[in-house]
Amino acid sequence: MTNNPSTTAQESRILGSGDVSIDALRDRTIAVLGYGNQGRAHALNLRDSGLSVVVGGREGSARVALAASEGFDAMTLTEAAARADLAVVALPDQAQPAAWVRWIEDALPTGAVVGFVHGFSIRFGFITPRSDLGIVLVAPKGPGATVRARYEEGRGIPALYAVERENAARTAREFALAWGAGIGCARSGLIEASFAAEAESDLFGEQAVLCGGLMALVHESYAMLVEAGYAPEVAYIECCHEVKQVADLLYARGPDGMRRAISDTAEFGAFVAERKLVDEHLRTSLRSLLADIRSGSFARRFMTDFEDGHREFAAWRRAASTHPIEAASARVRALMPWLHD
């Protein structure tokens, strides 16, 4: 059984719509640098909130063309950065350091505020900004498509916010909060954090549970059932397809609410399995993942592999794509064409 979490950790300060407004960014220029998953959602939401937004991207890129087609004043990263009171860096983690040095930093006006949607580059030292710049974070806890969809529904998703460094005008914090309000996240809640807390917890959650841990359990459990003589389709349904049903309950109702919604048989079995699976070996593995992240080793390996053409990453992807579960996945999903709607 897992240890009870410490009750000594200080609760974060959470700000809502009644605590913040977009006023600090009125009559200011926000440059969204990157128009991908998060960048597009931030740019659209900020514009729909009545704020002035320009979009920057690599010269000639399809993303710049898309931003222009959607009515933005779209330009190069350098041109956009030069106009920024708040520059929102929404490029992929691995692309940020080179873009920062080549196109962004020298173009930023003195005393501008730079915002990041993920703490990775600042926390692990891949970007060291000029000393005059304010450095802030607004990290929505969901993909850009969800940030946009909830905004259009008149709602929002929670986001972490942080102020790494104030600028001389001391506008960094108020810009960050106005940015969080402008993309709709204050409707749900802006949770005070730090660049380190956001980056480290985000990577750990992805690796231990959401992507790494989940897929490890799915793969191993699927293989175990097939090895024991169960049909691949049956194994896939039980170990992969039905994950969404429980994940949705967990997402909407929390752990106790999920347990109340499942059968007594499933709940009893869950307690049995937790006691079997959670032991000191698992805790040691989780501690190792967290230590690898906090030391910066994971970030350095990731960036080194990117610089090397993502050779290791590509090899892992190829191996995962040929796992036997993929054939069963295709057959089961073909029974439900609405999954592609």
URVENPE-V691955 format. One line per field, one symbol per residue. ss: DSSP state (H for helix, E for strand, C for the rest). psi: psi as a letter, one per 30 degrees, with the letter a starting at -180 (. if undefined). A space follows every 50 residues. Layout:
ss->???
psi->???
This chain:
ss->CCCCCCCCCCCCCEECCCCCCCHHHCCCEEEEECCCHHHHHHHHHHHHCC CEEEEEECCCCHHHHHHHHCCCEEEEHHHHHHCCCEEEECCCHHHHHHHH HHHHHHHCCCCCEEEECCCHHHHCCCCCCCCCCEEEEEEECCCHHHHHHH HHCCCCCCEEEEEEECCCCCCHHHHHHHHHHHCCHHHCCEEECCHHHHHH HHHHHHHHHHCHHHHHHHHHHHHHHHHCCCCHHHHHHHHHHCHHHHHHHH HHHHHHHHHHHCCHHHHHHHHHHHHHHCCHHHHHHHHHHHHHHHCCHHHH HHHHHHHCCCHHHHHHHHHHHCCCHHHHHHHHHCCCHHHHC
psi->klkklkgfkkklkkkaeffllgefgkglkkjjjkhbeeeeeeeeeeefgg ljklkklkkglfeeeeeefggljkaleeeeefgkekjjjglkeffeeeee eefeeffklkglkkkkfkgeeeeggfkjlkffkkklkjjkilleeeeeee effgalllkklljekllefhfeeeeeeeeeefgffffekjkkaleeeeee eeeeeeeedeeeeeeeeeeeeeeeeeefgkkeeeeeeefeefeeeeeeee eefleeeeefflleeeeeeeeeeefeejafeeeeeeeeeeeeefffeeee eeeeeefggheeeeeeeeeefgkffeeeeeeefffiffff.
